[in-house]
Amino acid sequence: MPEVEIGEVSDFFSHVVVAGITLTAPLKVGDKIHIKGHTTDQEFTVGSMQINNADVTEAKAGESVGIKIADRARRGDKVYKVTG
């Protein structure tokens, strides 16, 4: 499936399994994303996201969001939006 890079993992909180992602393109709840890195490869639909502990439905380029993910991610992992 075609993908476009939309950001990078800037932090990971293991106790709640949440990735902090710095966006370079917009992202909305319901978008399908793919997190890929040296040891990371997971694809899922964004169910919810937060900015500064407040729930949001969309975020713009330049913003940092927290997204609950299925498994560990690492700082520097690339985040792609699945467009196909």
TIVO-2410 file (N, C-alpha, C; in nm, 3 decimals):
# residues 84
REC num residu      c1      c2      c3 atome chaine
REC   1      M   0.085  -0.120   0.000     N      A
REC   1      M   0.000   0.000   0.000    CA      A
REC   1      M   0.088   0.124   0.000     C      A
REC   2      P   0.046   0.228  -0.071     N      A
REC   2      P   0.125   0.352  -0.071    CA      A
REC   2      P   0.124   0.420   0.065     C      A
REC   3      E   0.237   0.477   0.100     N      A
REC   3      E   0.250   0.545   0.229    CA      A
REC   3      E   0.322   0.677   0.209     C      A
REC   4      V   0.290   0.774   0.297     N      A
REC   4      V   0.360   0.902   0.295    CA      A
REC   4      V   0.408   0.930   0.437     C      A
REC   5      E   0.534   0.973   0.449     N      A
REC   5      E   0.589   1.000   0.582    CA      A
REC   5      E   0.521   1.122   0.643     C      A
REC   6      I   0.476   1.108   0.769     N      A
REC   6      I   0.406   1.219   0.835    CA      A
REC   6      I   0.468   1.258   0.968     C      A
REC   7      G   0.576   1.191   1.008     N      A
REC   7      G   0.637   1.229   1.135    CA      A
REC   7      G   0.736   1.128   1.186     C      A
REC   8      E   0.773   1.148   1.313     N      A
REC   8      E   0.875   1.066   1.376    CA      A
REC   8      E   0.843   1.049   1.524     C      A
REC   9      V   0.871   0.930   1.576     N      A
REC   9      V   0.852   0.906   1.719    CA      A
REC   9      V   0.956   0.987   1.796     C      A
REC  10      S   0.910   1.073   1.886     N      A
REC  10      S   1.000   1.156   1.965    CA      A
REC  10      S   1.014   1.105   2.108     C      A
REC  11      D   0.920   1.020   2.151     N      A
REC  11      D   0.922   0.966   2.286    CA      A
REC  11      D   0.837   0.841   2.292     C      A
REC  12      F   0.861   0.757   2.393     N      A
REC  12      F   0.778   0.638   2.413    CA      A
REC  12      F   0.759   0.619   2.562     C      A
REC  13      F   0.633   0.601   2.603     N      A
REC  13      F   0.599   0.583   2.744    CA      A
REC  13      F   0.555   0.439   2.764     C      A
REC  14      S   0.645   0.355   2.816     N      A
REC  14      S   0.619   0.211   2.822    CA      A
REC  14      S   0.509   0.175   2.921     C      A
REC  15      H   0.493   0.251   3.029     N      A
REC  15      H   0.392   0.215   3.129    CA      A
REC  15      H   0.249   0.229   3.077     C      A
REC  16      V   0.228   0.312   2.976     N      A
REC  16      V   0.094   0.326   2.917    CA      A
REC  16      V   0.094   0.289   2.768     C      A
REC  17      V   0.208   0.247   2.715     N      A
REC  17      V   0.228   0.209   2.574    CA      A
REC  17      V   0.175   0.320   2.481     C      A
REC  18      V   0.232   0.439   2.498     N      A
REC  18      V   0.195   0.555   2.418    CA      A
REC  18      V   0.320   0.610   2.350     C      A
REC  19      A   0.307   0.640   2.222     N      A
REC  19      A   0.417   0.701   2.147    CA      A
REC  19      A   0.392   0.851   2.135     C      A
REC  20      G   0.496   0.929   2.163     N      A
REC  20      G   0.492   1.072   2.135    CA      A
REC  20      G   0.542   1.091   1.993     C      A
REC  21      I   0.463   1.153   1.908     N      A
REC  21      I   0.497   1.166   1.766    CA      A
REC  21      I   0.497   1.313   1.728     C      A
REC  22      T   0.609   1.358   1.670     N      A
REC  22      T   0.619   1.493   1.616    CA      A
REC  22      T   0.578   1.487   1.470     C      A
REC  23      L   0.473   1.560   1.435     N      A
REC  23      L   0.415   1.551   1.300    CA      A
REC  23      L   0.480   1.649   1.203     C      A
REC  24      T   0.496   1.602   1.077     N      A
REC  24      T   0.540   1.689   0.968    CA      A
REC  24      T   0.426   1.707   0.867     C      A
REC  25      A   0.312   1.643   0.895     N      A
REC  25      A   0.192   1.652   0.810    CA      A
REC  25      A   0.071   1.629   0.899     C      A
REC  26      P  -0.048   1.670   0.855     N      A
REC  26      P  -0.168   1.653   0.939    CA      A
REC  26      P  -0.202   1.506   0.963     C      A
REC  27      L  -0.269   1.480   1.077     N      A
REC  27      L  -0.314   1.346   1.113    CA      A
REC  27      L  -0.448   1.358   1.182     C      A
REC  28      K  -0.539   1.263   1.151     N      A
REC  28      K  -0.672   1.262   1.212    CA      A
REC  28      K  -0.700   1.126   1.274     C      A
REC  29      V  -0.788   1.125   1.374     N      A
REC  29      V  -0.837   0.999   1.429    CA      A
REC  29      V  -0.907   0.926   1.314     C      A
REC  30      G  -0.880   0.797   1.302     N      A
REC  30      G  -0.937   0.717   1.193    CA      A
REC  30      G  -0.838   0.693   1.080     C      A
REC  31      D  -0.730   0.772   1.075     N      A
REC  31      D  -0.626   0.750   0.974    CA      A
REC  31      D  -0.551   0.621   1.008     C      A
REC  32      K  -0.507   0.551   0.904     N      A
REC  32      K  -0.426   0.431   0.923    CA      A
REC  32      K  -0.280   0.473   0.915     C      A
REC  33      I  -0.201   0.433   1.017     N      A
REC  33      I  -0.060   0.471   1.017    CA      A
REC  33      I   0.028   0.347   1.029     C      A
REC  34      H   0.154   0.365   0.991     N      A
REC  34      H   0.254   0.258   0.994    CA      A
REC  34      H   0.377   0.316   1.063     C      A
REC  35      I   0.419   0.256   1.173     N      A
REC  35      I   0.539   0.299   1.245    CA      A
REC  35      I   0.649   0.198   1.210     C      A
REC  36      K   0.758   0.250   1.153     N      A
REC  36      K   0.864   0.163   1.104    CA      A
REC  36      K   0.999   0.212   1.154     C      A
REC  37      G   1.077   0.120   1.205     N      A
REC  37      G   1.210   0.153   1.252    CA      A
REC  37      G   1.299   0.031   1.247     C      A
REC  38      H   1.414   0.040   1.309     N      A
REC  38      H   1.513  -0.068   1.306    CA      A
REC  38      H   1.452  -0.200   1.357     C      A
REC  39      T   1.377  -0.193   1.466     N      A
REC  39      T   1.314  -0.314   1.521    CA      A
REC  39      T   1.163  -0.298   1.535     C      A
REC  40      T   1.108  -0.191   1.480     N      A
REC  40      T   0.965  -0.163   1.493    CA      A
REC  40      T   0.898  -0.176   1.357     C      A
REC  41      D   0.781  -0.240   1.354     N      A
REC  41      D   0.704  -0.248   1.231    CA      A
REC  41      D   0.559  -0.279   1.270     C      A
REC  42      Q   0.479  -0.174   1.287     N      A
REC  42      Q   0.340  -0.194   1.325    CA      A
REC  42      Q   0.249  -0.100   1.247     C      A
REC  43      E   0.133  -0.151   1.212     N      A
REC  43      E   0.037  -0.076   1.132    CA      A
REC  43      E  -0.098  -0.086   1.202     C      A
REC  44      F  -0.165   0.027   1.216     N      A
REC  44      F  -0.295   0.028   1.285    CA      A
REC  44      F  -0.370   0.157   1.253     C      A
REC  45      T  -0.497   0.159   1.290     N      A
REC  45      T  -0.581   0.278   1.274    CA      A
REC  45      T  -0.577   0.359   1.403     C      A
REC  46      V  -0.558   0.489   1.392     N      A
REC  46      V  -0.551   0.577   1.509    CA      A
REC  46      V  -0.690   0.582   1.573     C      A
REC  47      G  -0.700   0.533   1.698     N      A
REC  47      G  -0.827   0.532   1.768    CA      A
REC  47      G  -0.851   0.659   1.848     C      A
REC  48      S  -0.742   0.716   1.898     N      A
REC  48      S  -0.750   0.841   1.974    CA      A
REC  48      S  -0.611   0.901   1.981     C      A
REC  49      M  -0.606   1.030   2.004     N      A
REC  49      M  -0.477   1.096   2.024    CA      A
REC  49      M  -0.495   1.216   2.114     C      A
REC  50      Q  -0.385   1.258   2.174     N      A
REC  50      Q  -0.389   1.368   2.268    CA      A
REC  50      Q  -0.277   1.468   2.239     C      A
REC  51      I  -0.306   1.593   2.271     N      A
REC  51      I  -0.204   1.698   2.273    CA      A
REC  51      I  -0.210   1.759   2.412     C      A
REC  52      N  -0.098   1.756   2.483     N      A
REC  52      N  -0.092   1.807   2.621    CA      A
REC  52      N  -0.202   1.747   2.709     C      A
REC  53      N  -0.220   1.617   2.702     N      A
REC  53      N  -0.318   1.542   2.782    CA      A
REC  53      N  -0.464   1.576   2.753     C      A
REC  54      A  -0.490   1.644   2.642     N      A
REC  54      A  -0.629   1.674   2.601    CA      A
REC  54      A  -0.660   1.598   2.474     C      A
REC  55      D  -0.775   1.528   2.472     N      A
REC  55      D  -0.814   1.454   2.352    CA      A
REC  55      D  -0.838   1.549   2.235     C      A
REC  56      V  -0.788   1.510   2.118     N      A
REC  56      V  -0.811   1.586   1.995    CA      A
REC  56      V  -0.848   1.488   1.884     C      A
REC  57      T  -0.915   1.537   1.781     N      A
REC  57      T  -0.952   1.451   1.668    CA      A
REC  57      T  -0.861   1.472   1.549     C      A
REC  58      E  -0.787   1.584   1.547     N      A
REC  58      E  -0.691   1.605   1.440    CA      A
REC  58      E  -0.578   1.694   1.490     C      A
REC  59      A  -0.464   1.682   1.422     N      A
REC  59      A  -0.346   1.761   1.458    CA      A
REC  59      A  -0.278   1.806   1.330     C      A
REC  60      K  -0.208   1.920   1.340     N      A
REC  60      K  -0.143   1.979   1.224    CA      A
REC  60      K   0.007   1.951   1.226     C      A
REC  61      A   0.071   1.974   1.113     N      A
REC  61      A   0.217   1.962   1.103    CA      A
REC  61      A   0.280   2.054   1.207     C      A
REC  62      G   0.384   2.005   1.272     N      A
REC  62      G   0.453   2.083   1.374    CA      A
REC  62      G   0.406   2.053   1.515     C      A
REC  63      E   0.291   1.989   1.528     N      A
REC  63      E   0.239   1.956   1.661    CA      A
REC  63      E   0.292   1.819   1.704     C      A
REC  64      S   0.297   1.799   1.834     N      A
REC  64      S   0.336   1.670   1.891    CA      A
REC  64      S   0.213   1.607   1.955     C      A
REC  65      V   0.188   1.482   1.919     N      A
REC  65      V   0.070   1.412   1.970    CA      A
REC  65      V   0.112   1.285   2.043     C      A
REC  66      G   0.028   1.241   2.133     N      A
REC  66      G   0.044   1.112   2.200    CA      A
REC  66      G  -0.059   1.016   2.144     C      A
REC  67      I  -0.015   0.898   2.100     N      A
REC  67      I  -0.105   0.799   2.043    CA      A
REC  67      I  -0.080   0.665   2.111     C      A
REC  68      K  -0.188   0.602   2.158     N      A
REC  68      K  -0.177   0.468   2.217    CA      A
REC  68      K  -0.148   0.370   2.104     C      A
REC  69      I  -0.044   0.289   2.123     N      A
REC  69      I  -0.006   0.195   2.018    CA      A
REC  69      I  -0.004   0.053   2.073     C      A
REC  70      A   0.012  -0.044   1.985     N      A
REC  70      A   0.001  -0.184   2.025    CA      A
REC  70      A   0.127  -0.238   2.089     C      A
REC  71      D   0.243  -0.187   2.049     N      A
REC  71      D   0.369  -0.244   2.093    CA      A
REC  71      D   0.473  -0.134   2.105     C      A
REC  72      R   0.589  -0.168   2.157     N      A
REC  72      R   0.698  -0.071   2.179    CA      A
REC  72      R   0.739  -0.002   2.049     C      A
REC  73      A   0.770   0.125   2.061     N      A
REC  73      A   0.830   0.202   1.952    CA      A
REC  73      A   0.954   0.271   2.008     C      A
REC  74      R   1.041   0.313   1.921     N      A
REC  74      R   1.165   0.376   1.966    CA      A
REC  74      R   1.180   0.515   1.908     C      A
REC  75      R   1.246   0.601   1.984     N      A
REC  75      R   1.274   0.737   1.938    CA      A
REC  75      R   1.344   0.730   1.803     C      A
REC  76      G   1.296   0.807   1.708     N      A
REC  76      G   1.356   0.808   1.574    CA      A
REC  76      G   1.283   0.721   1.473     C      A
REC  77      D   1.192   0.632   1.521     N      A
REC  77      D   1.113   0.552   1.426    CA      A
REC  77      D   1.031   0.645   1.339     C      A
REC  78      K   1.020   0.613   1.211     N      A
REC  78      K   0.943   0.695   1.117    CA      A
REC  78      K   0.795   0.656   1.123     C      A
REC  79      V   0.709   0.757   1.105     N      A
REC  79      V   0.564   0.735   1.107    CA      A
REC  79      V   0.510   0.770   0.968     C      A
REC  80      Y   0.436   0.678   0.910     N      A
REC  80      Y   0.379   0.696   0.776    CA      A
REC  80      Y   0.228   0.686   0.782     C      A
REC  81      K   0.160   0.764   0.698     N      A
REC  81      K   0.015   0.749   0.681    CA      A
REC  81      K  -0.005   0.656   0.561     C      A
REC  82      V  -0.087   0.552   0.580     N      A
REC  82      V  -0.119   0.460   0.471    CA      A
REC  82      V  -0.227   0.527   0.385     C      A
REC  83      T  -0.196   0.551   0.259     N      A
REC  83      T  -0.287   0.630   0.174    CA      A
REC  83      T  -0.368   0.545   0.078     C      A
REC  84      G  -0.340   0.416   0.070     N      A
REC  84      G  -0.409   0.331  -0.027    CA      A
REC  84      G  -0.529   0.261   0.029     C      A
***
